[in-house]
Amino acid sequence: MSYLLHPHVNDSNSRNNPKLLRIVLDTEFTRLDFGYSAISIYIKGGWFNIYPQTHLRVHGIAEPFPLTHADGVTFAPDRFHFESNKDWAYFSLYFEPIPFKSCVIDVIEEEKPTKNNFNYYGVEVLMEEMMEVEV
């Protein structure tokens, strides 16, 4: 059985595009689903990718939870190119499974991030807000 959560991102240093839409906890993986809106300053909306070293940090646990695979996004240095500046992309990142307990996580693409990295801090994973789902 898997559990679904619509997360709360509490840190003002976190990104709002792409938007973290949901978290799925499973005994075999942790999945984070994102929606990314093309950037209007580019005629074709620009491009994006994800660093293969992206990982989760669970507050209170020293070891990171590494990214195992991704759907709907390419790994750097390759790029996913939008088709227009009105386009959206949806993608999922899969990590080693985090514990089935309430916790706070950080999503880290780069330890020393620039404004272009996808880092999210202080994401609350609250078991009392989880729904059981079939994945």
N, C-alpha and C positions, 0 to 999 in steps of 0.2 A: 504494500500500500504506500502511496505517496501523499505528500501534504503540500498544499498550495497556500501562498501568502501574497497579499498585495502590500509591499514593504513601505515603511516610513524611512525617509532619508533625512536625518536631523542635522547634518553638518552643512553650514553655508559654503564650505570649500568644495562641496560636491558639485558635479555637473548636473544640468537639467536637460541636456541634449547630448547623447541619447538619453531617453527617459527609461529608468528601471521600472518595468511594468509589473513583474511578478517573480517570485522565487518558488521553485519546486524542490522540496527535500525528498530524497529517496534513499534507500539503504545502499544503492549502488552509485549515486551521483547527487550533486547539487546543481540545479539548472537555474540560471538567471536569464530572463527574457527581457529584451530591450526593444524600444521603438525609436528610430532616428529620423528626424525631419531634415531634409536637405537644407542647405544654407542658402538664403536668398541672395546673398551678394555675388554668388557665382551663377553664370548663365545656365550651366547644366547641374548646378547643385553641389558641386565638389565631389569629394571622395572620402572614404574612411577605411580603416583596417583595425586589427587588434594585434597587440604584441603577443607572441606565443608564451612569454614568461608571465603573463597575467595570472594572478592568484587571489585567493581569499585569505584574509586574516581574521580569525575569530578572536575577539578580545578575551584575554585570559589563557590562550593557548599559544605557545611559542612557535610551533611549526606551521608554515603556511599550507593551504590546500590548493594544489596546482590545477591549472586549466588542463583538461584532458582532451577536449575537442570543441568544435564550434559549428553551428549551422547558420547559414545566411550571411556570413561575414568572412573575409579573407584574412589570412595572417600576413603581417608585415614581413617583407617589404612589398608584397602584392597589395593591390588596392581594389576596393569595390567602388565603382563610379556610378553616381546617380545619373538618371536620364534627363531630369529637369530640376529646376529649383523649387518645384512644388511636390517633388517625390518624397516617399517615405520608405524606409527599410526596416524590417523586423528581423532580429537575429537572436540566437540563443548561445550562451556560453555554458559549458559543462565542466564541473570541477569535481575533485575527489569529494566524497560525501562529508558534510560537516555533522556534528552531533545533533541528535533529535532533542534539542532543549532550547529554551529561550536564550538568546545571546545577541550580541552586537557584532556586526562584521564590517570589514572594509574591503572594497573591491579595488585591487591595486594593479594597474597596468604598468606603471613605472614608479619605482621608489622615490625618484627625484623628478616629479612630473613637471611638464610644461603645460601651457594652457590647452594644448592639443591632446593630452592624454586623458583616458577615461578612468579616472579615479573617483571612487565614491566612499565617503567616510560616515561612520555612525549609522549604518543601516540596521534597524531593529528587526530581529527575527523573533516574533512573539508566538509561542506555541498556542496560547489561548485564542489567537486570531487565525490559526491554520484551519483549512478545510481538507478533509480526506478526499482524494481524487484517484482515479485510475489513469495511469500514464502509459 
